[in-house]
Amino acid sequence: MISKNLEREISMRPSFEEYFMGLAKQSAIRSNCIRAQVGAVIVDVNNKIKSTGYNGAPSGVISCLEKGSCYRIQNKIPSGTQYETCQSLHAEMNAIIQAGEGICRDGSIYVYGHNQVCIMCKRFIVQAGIKNIYLQKNDSEPIFEYKADDFICEFNEIQKL
């Protein structure tokens, strides 16, 4: 027979999805981007953490946070456009770079701070062999799940145009 205290502890235990999204959220606070704070966690098929990442300037590059200004904000550049005007790496890219392709293959990525994946990060995710993508914009939004195969189909449809 399970005690009431143990039952309560078991019911309070987060699912893997909730746990990994919480870690992605924690990673986001390391961001040195003024515009958005995004974090990512890559796990393998056995739910073992392989890498984390957050958005920000590459190592050795002065960030917008350090400068105290953001070119994209100052020039009202919409999100998802004109990536060449931003010096930061996306959280998804940083996590994949940190892990390496071999570690990412068949794994999942959890991203906190976004409700969509940009075309560049979709390419990184597909090339790294990641299979499952989980996104949560903020704590009041649900977690959305995507498959890398969906991204591949999207790329193939673009090629038909």
Backbone as a ProteinNet text record, in pm:
[ID]
protein_1_A
[PRIMARY]
MISKNLEREISMRPSFEEYFMGLAKQSAIRSNCIRAQVGAVIVDVNNKIKSTGYNGAPSGVISCLEKGSCYRIQNKIPSGTQYETCQSLHAEMNAIIQAGEGICRDGSIYVYGHNQVCIMCKRFIVQAGIKNIYLQKNDSEPIFEYKADDFICEFNEIQKL
[TERTIARY]
84.2	0	88.8	56.4	133.8	79.1	171.6	128.6	74.9	-3.1	-59.8	52.2	158.2	270.1	337	357.2	419.6	329.3	200	103.9	110.9	117.3	124.5	253.6	365.5	493.7	492.7	434.8	428.3	342.2	228.8	139.5	200.8	294.6	359.1	480.9	522.7	641	610.5	694.1	664.3	688.3	614.9	640.7	776.1	830.6	956.2	939.4	826.6	801.7	805.9	739.3	738.6	878	947	1081.3	1178.9	1182.2	1276	1240.8	1111.6	1072.4	1113.5	1105.3	1152.4	1301.6	1378.4	1522.5	1551.4	1471.6	1486.9	1457.4	1353.9	1321.2	1436.6	1495.2	1609	1727.3	1751	1859.6	1837.4	1711.1	1678.4	1727.7	1738.2	1780.2	1927.5	2004.2	2144.5	2158	2049.5	2052.6	2110	2188.4	2234.8	2170.6	2054.6	1975.1	1873.1	1863.2	1767.3	1625.2	1610.6	1479	1400.8	1469.7	1401.4	1495.7	1442.9	1521.6	1467.4	1550	1508.2	1610.7	1563.3	1650.9	1610.3	1704.3	1677.4	1751.3	1691.1	1750.9	1735.6	1844.2	1839.2	1852.4	1762.5	1765.8	1767.9	1822.6	1824.9	1697.1	1690.1	1568.9	1542.8	1643.3	1628.5	1603.8	1569.8	1544.5	1665	1782.9	1906.3	1944.8	1975.2	2010.9	2147.2	2153.7	2278	2336.9	2251.4	2302.4	2197.1	2245.3	2157.9	2211.8	2128.8	2171.3	2076.2	2123.5	2039.9	2081.2	1992.6	2024.8	2118.8	2207.1	2300.2	2416.1	2497.7	2612.7	2714.1	2784.6	2890.5	2999.5	3072.8	3181.9	3275.5	3307.1	3400.3	3338.2	3211.6	3143.3	3064.8	3076.3	3003.5	2853.9	2778.5	2634.2	2557	2432.6	2343.3	2323.6	2318.8	2303.4	2421.4	2543	2662.2	2665.4	2618	2612.9	2500.7	2395.8	2281.5	2181.7	2194.4	2100.7	2095.4	1983.8	1962	1926.9	2003.8	1981.1	1842.2	1799.8	1669.4	1553.9	1565	1461.4	1462.4	1580.1	1590.7	1533.5	1547.1	1502.8	1370.2	1303	1169.4	1165	1265.1	1272.5	1185.8	1087.5	996.7	1069.3	1020.4	1072.8	1058.4	1159.4	1154.6	1199.7	1251.6	1298.3	1439	1506.1	1636.6	1735.5	1753.7	1843.9	1985.2	2024.9	2161.3	2187.5	2082.1	2099.7	2121.4	2118.4	2134	2261.3	2338.7	2463.5	2447.1	2330.9	2310.7	2283.7	2321.2	2282.6	2151.8	2067.3	1944.4	1975.8	1889.8	1908.9	1918.5	1834.1	1835.2	1971.9	2024.4	2154.4	2264.4	2262.8	2365.3	2362.7	2242.9	2231.9	2285.4	2253.3	2301	2452.1	2505.9	2651	2721.1	2666.4	2727.1	2724.9	2618.2	2602.4	2676.4	2669.3	2723.8	2620.7	2631.8	2531.5	2513	2620.6	2610.3	2527.8	2539.1	2464.9	2318.3	2289.8	2153.4	2065.6	2125.3	2050	1940.1	1818.8	1697.2	1649.3	1707.7	1668.7	1554.9	1532.5	1428.1	1489.7	1425.5	1468.8	1349.8	1372.1	1270.8	1312.3	1223.3	1255.8	1154.8	1203.9	1117.9	1141.7	1034.2	1044.1	1000.8	965.5	920.6	793.6	711.3	598.1	612.8	730.5	760.8	911.2	949.3	1090.7	1120.8	1225.2	1259.6	1314.8	1316.9	1362.7	1507.5	1591.9	1732.5	1743.7	1671	1677.6	1613.1	1510.2	1451.2	1557.5	1638.1	1745.8	1846.4	1885.8	1979.7	1921.7	1794.6	1728.9	1724.4	1682.9	1675.5	1814.4	1911.9	2047.5	2109.8	2076.5	2131.3	2063.1	1953.4	1885.1	1789.2	1756.3	1659.2	1521.6	1446.2	1316.5	1195.8	1201.2	1086	1120.4	1027.7	1048	931.8	962.4	861	882.9	777.1	786.5	687.3	732.1	642	682.7	591.8	619.7	639.4	549.3	558.5	478.4	480.1	415.6	264.3	200.9	55.5	13.8	109.7	80.9	103.8	33.2	57.4	189.3	235	353.5	306.8	366.6	333.1	441.5	400.4	494.3	494.1	612.1	630.1	725.8	724.7	815.8	907.7	1031.5	1125.7	1074.9	1002.6	945.2	851.4	782.6	696.2	780.2	897.4	986.8	1037	1069.8	1117.5	1008.7	885.3	773	757.7	772.2	762.7	871.7	994	1104.6	1074.8	1023.6	993.9	881.5	783.9	675.7	730	821.5	881.9	955.1	1022.4	1098.2	1007.9	882.6	788	738.1	749.2	695.8	775.9
-118.3	0	124.8	222	345	448.5	514.2	615.6	739.3	818.8	942.6	1037.9	1047.3	1135.9	1091.8	961.8	910.1	931.3	910.6	935.4	1080.9	1174	1316.2	1348	1292	1315.3	1260.6	1143.7	1084.3	1171.1	1220.5	1301.9	1437.7	1485.2	1614.6	1601.4	1480.7	1458.1	1498.4	1586.3	1630.1	1519.1	1526.6	1435.6	1472	1385.4	1419.1	1546.7	1560.8	1679.9	1805.7	1803.5	1918.6	1944.3	1837.7	1848	1911.3	1859.5	1911.1	2053.7	2085	2221.8	2316.8	2270.8	2351.9	2379.9	2280.6	2300.7	2396	2386.6	2480.2	2622.9	2636.9	2768.6	2821.1	2734.7	2775	2816.4	2745.4	2780.6	2918.2	2952.6	3081.1	3200.5	3187.5	3303	3337.5	3250.4	3279.6	3363.6	3382.1	3456.9	3596.4	3641.7	3780.1	3862	3816.2	3885.5	3974.6	4097.8	4190.8	4160.4	4115.8	4100.7	3978.1	3865.6	3741.2	3653.1	3585.9	3492.1	3352.5	3271.4	3139.1	3036.5	2922.6	2814	2684.8	2591.5	2463	2351.8	2232.4	2112.9	1999	1926	1808.3	1684.6	1588.9	1461.9	1347.6	1233.7	1117.8	1035.6	924.7	841.2	780	780.1	727	837.9	957.6	1073	1113.6	1100.1	1146.5	1279.6	1378.6	1511.7	1505.5	1559.7	1558.3	1697.1	1800.1	1934.2	2037.3	2157.5	2272.2	2387.9	2485.1	2604.1	2718	2837.3	2956.8	3052.6	3147.9	3241	3349.7	3390.6	3496.6	3505.2	3604.6	3628.7	3514.5	3483.9	3382.3	3421.4	3325.4	3349.8	3457.5	3553.4	3659.3	3778.1	3768.3	3877.8	3959	4091	4176.7	4166.3	4131.2	4109.1	4240.4	4235.4	4351.3	4390.3	4291.2	4318.3	4400.5	4362.4	4437	4576.6	4587.6	4717.5	4805.4	4740.3	4815.1	4853.8	4793.5	4823.4	4707.4	4701.5	4596.3	4661.2	4631.5	4686.4	4652.3	4528.8	4483.1	4557.1	4582.6	4659.2	4803.9	4863.7	5004	5025.8	4925.9	4939.1	4868.1	4826.1	4764	4649	4562.6	4447.8	4336.2	4288.9	4185.6	4053.5	3986.2	3854.5	3760.7	3676.9	3579.7	3633.3	3756.4	3814.6	3871.7	3890.3	3957	3906.1	3774.8	3714.7	3769	3816	3866.7	3992	4056.2	4176.2	4143.4	4016.9	3974.8	3892.8	3925.5	3852.5	3729.1	3711.9	3601.3	3468.5	3362.6	3227.2	3195.9	3116.2	3072.8	2963.1	2947.8	2847.4	2707.4	2678.2	2546.5	2519.4	2619.8	2605.4	2582.1	2661.7	2647.9	2509.1	2457.5	2324.7	2217	2228	2129.8	2138.3	2258.3	2275.5	2215.4	2239.8	2188	2035.5	1976.6	1830.6	1758.7	1810	1740	1645.9	1621.6	1543.5	1402.8	1334.2	1195.9	1181.2	1276.6	1272.5	1310	1394.4	1441.9	1339.5	1251.2	1160.3	1087.8	1095	1031	1088.4	1197.9	1258.2	1357.4	1432.1	1534.6	1665.2	1775.8	1907.5	1978.6	2038.5	2114	2260	2347	2488.3	2572.4	2653.6	2743.7	2886.6	2960.5	3099.8	3124.7	3019.4	3028.8	2947.6	2989.5	2906.5	2862.2	2888.2	2843.7	2823.3	2751.4	2727.4	2795.9	2876.6	2946.5	2847.5	2890.8	2804.6	2759.4	2846	2807.8	2698.1	2714.1	2613.4	2482.7	2489.9	2367.2	2289.6	2358.9	2293.5	2228.4	2299.7	2245.5	2119.8	2127.9	2016.1	1893.2	1911.3	1799.4	1741.5	1827.6	1780.1	1707	1749.3	1685	1551.4	1521.8	1394.1	1393.7	1510.3	1519.9	1484.3	1404.5	1354.9	1430.5	1473.9	1534.9	1674.8	1767.1	1906.2	1947.7	2003.7	2050	2199.2	2278.5	2423.2	2474.1	2571.6	2640.3	2786.9	2875.4	3019.7	3074.7	3040.9	3086.4	2990.8	3016.2	2923.5	2913	3015.5	3010.8	2943.3	2909.1	2844.6	2693.6	2615.1	2469.8	2437.7	2316.5	2266.7	2204.5	2248.4	2195	2098.8	1990.8	1889.2	1886	1878.7	1864.7	1749.7	1700.7	1595.3	1652.2	1610.1	1654.6	1617.2	1506.6	1467.1	1574.5	1648.5	1758.6	1867.5	1894.4	1995.3	1949.4	1821.1	1766.4	1780.8	1747.8	1764	1909.9	1999.7	2143.3	2185.7	2140.2	2172.8	2120.1	1998.8	1939.1	2013.6	2063.1	2142.2	2274.1	2336.1	2461.8	2439.5	2325.6	2294.6	2278	2238.8	2217.7	2349	2456.4	2586.1	2644.3
0	0	0	-85.8	-98.7	-1.2	70.2	166.5	94.9	164.3	108	65.7	145.3	110.9	-18.5	-36.1	-156.5	-277.4	-260.2	-368.4	-414.3	-318.1	-350.7	-425.8	-379.6	-446.2	-588.5	-608.4	-742.6	-833.1	-783	-865.8	-899	-818.1	-841.4	-932.8	-959.2	-1041.5	-1185.5	-1246.3	-1383.2	-1484.6	-1594.8	-1706.9	-1766.1	-1850.5	-1917.5	-1999.1	-2067.5	-2148.3	-2061.9	-1947.7	-1856.7	-1799.2	-1763.3	-1706	-1804.7	-1928	-2027	-2068.3	-2075	-2108.4	-1996.1	-1873.2	-1760.2	-1768.8	-1810.5	-1828.6	-1944.7	-2051.1	-2163.3	-2115.9	-2033.8	-1978.8	-1893.9	-1813.5	-1730.4	-1817.4	-1927.2	-2019.5	-2080.4	-2104.9	-2168.6	-2088	-1957.8	-1876.9	-1896.4	-1962.2	-1994.8	-2121.9	-2194.6	-2320.3	-2300.7	-2399.6	-2395.4	-2508.1	-2552.9	-2653.9	-2583.4	-2626.1	-2566.2	-2611.7	-2734.2	-2797.6	-2749.7	-2732.9	-2694.8	-2615.1	-2515.9	-2436.9	-2465.8	-2532.8	-2577.7	-2531.5	-2483.5	-2441.3	-2508.7	-2519.1	-2583.4	-2509.8	-2509.8	-2451.1	-2551	-2575.9	-2662.9	-2576.1	-2599.2	-2526.3	-2627	-2586.4	-2675.7	-2659	-2730.1	-2727.4	-2590.1	-2503.5	-2367.9	-2265.2	-2314.5	-2227.8	-2144.8	-2202	-2137.9	-2201.1	-2119.5	-2169.1	-2236.2	-2357.9	-2435.1	-2453.1	-2449.6	-2473.7	-2436.2	-2406.9	-2387.5	-2470.9	-2496.2	-2568.1	-2540.8	-2567	-2555.7	-2665.1	-2697.6	-2804.1	-2753.6	-2842.2	-2806.7	-2903.5	-2881.1	-2967.2	-2955.9	-3065.9	-3060	-2960	-2912.8	-2817.1	-2869.8	-2785.1	-2820.9	-2892.6	-2931.5	-3000.9	-2897.1	-2903.8	-2810.3	-2839.1	-2737.1	-2753.5	-2746.5	-2789.8	-2779	-2632.4	-2545.8	-2402.8	-2352.4	-2394.5	-2353.1	-2416.3	-2540.8	-2609.6	-2555.2	-2505.9	-2455.1	-2562.9	-2680.5	-2788.2	-2886.1	-2958.2	-3057	-3190.4	-3291.6	-3425.4	-3476.2	-3453.2	-3504	-3436.3	-3308	-3237.4	-3286.8	-3293.6	-3336.5	-3476.3	-3562.6	-3700.9	-3728.4	-3621.1	-3631	-3732.4	-3726.7	-3817	-3759.5	-3835.2	-3783.4	-3753.3	-3652.6	-3617.8	-3737.4	-3757.9	-3866.3	-4001	-4003.3	-4129.5	-4113.5	-4223.4	-4229.9	-4123.7	-4121.4	-4021.9	-4029.7	-4146.7	-4163.3	-4079.5	-4028.7	-3946.7	-3799.2	-3764.5	-3624.7	-3609.5	-3509	-3487.8	-3399.3	-3340.4	-3247.2	-3316.4	-3247.4	-3285.4	-3213.7	-3276.5	-3211.2	-3109.6	-3011.3	-2906.8	-2965.8	-3066.1	-3129.5	-3193.3	-3263.2	-3328.3	-3226.3	-3119.6	-3016.1	-2953.2	-2924.1	-2864.2	-2958.9	-3087.7	-3185.8	-3200.9	-3208.4	-3219.7	-3098.3	-2979.4	-2856.6	-2852.1	-2901.6	-2893.9	-3005	-3124.8	-3240.1	-3299.3	-3428	-3500.8	-3445.8	-3414.5	-3368.5	-3242.4	-3154.2	-3028.6	-3049.6	-3148.1	-3173.1	-3243.1	-3322	-3409.6	-3334.2	-3387.3	-3335.2	-3201.8	-3157.8	-3031.1	-3045.3	-2938.5	-2933.1	-2888.5	-2927.3	-2881	-2819	-2703.9	-2630.5	-2634.5	-2681.5	-2697.9	-2621.7	-2529.9	-2453	-2501.1	-2524	-2563.3	-2706.7	-2779.6	-2918.7	-2938.2	-3035.1	-3075.1	-3220.6	-3277.7	-3413.5	-3427.7	-3531.5	-3560.5	-3693.5	-3697.3	-3821.3	-3924.3	-4048.8	-4157.7	-4137.5	-4085.9	-4064	-3958.1	-3848.7	-3742.3	-3785.8	-3869.6	-3924.2	-4001.5	-4078.7	-4154.6	-4059.9	-3954.5	-3855.9	-3791.8	-3750.8	-3682.5	-3772.4	-3897.1	-3991.3	-4015.7	-4040.5	-4070.2	-3950.8	-3829.8	-3709.9	-3679.5	-3747.8	-3725.9	-3609	-3555.9	-3446.9	-3502	-3429.7	-3478	-3424	-3297	-3230.6	-3181.9	-3201.3	-3163.4	-3074.6	-2957.1	-2863.2	-2839.7	-2854.1	-2840.3	-2737.1	-2657.2	-2565	-2560.4	-2595.3	-2598.8	-2458	-2366.7	-2227.4	-2139.4	-2009.5	-1915.8	-1934	-1991.2	-2008.1	-2139.1	-2223.5	-2351.7	-2340.9	-2421.4	-2422.2	-2492.1	-2473.5	-2543.6	-2675	-2784.9	-2916.8	-2961.2	-3025.5	-3073.8	-3226.2	-3283.4	-3428.1	-3454	-3574.9	-3618.9	-3726.4	-3725.8	-3828.9	-3967.6	-3977.6	-4106.8	-4161.9	-4072.7	-4116.4	-4183.9	-4126.7	-4184.2	-4321.8	-4332.1	-4460.2	-4566.6	-4530.4	-4624.7	-4664.2	-4568.8	-4596.9	-4697.5	-4676.1	-4768.7	-4908.4	-4915.1	-5044.4	-5117.1	-5042.3	-5102.6	-5156.4	-5083.1	-5128.7	-5260.8	-5272.4	-5393.2	-5514.9	-5492.4	-5603	-5661.7	-5583.7	-5629.6	-5744.1
[MASK]
+++++++++++++++++++++++++++++++++++++++++++++++++++++++++++++++++++++++++++++++++++++++++++++++++++++++++++++++++++++++++++++++++++++++++++++++++++++++++++++++++

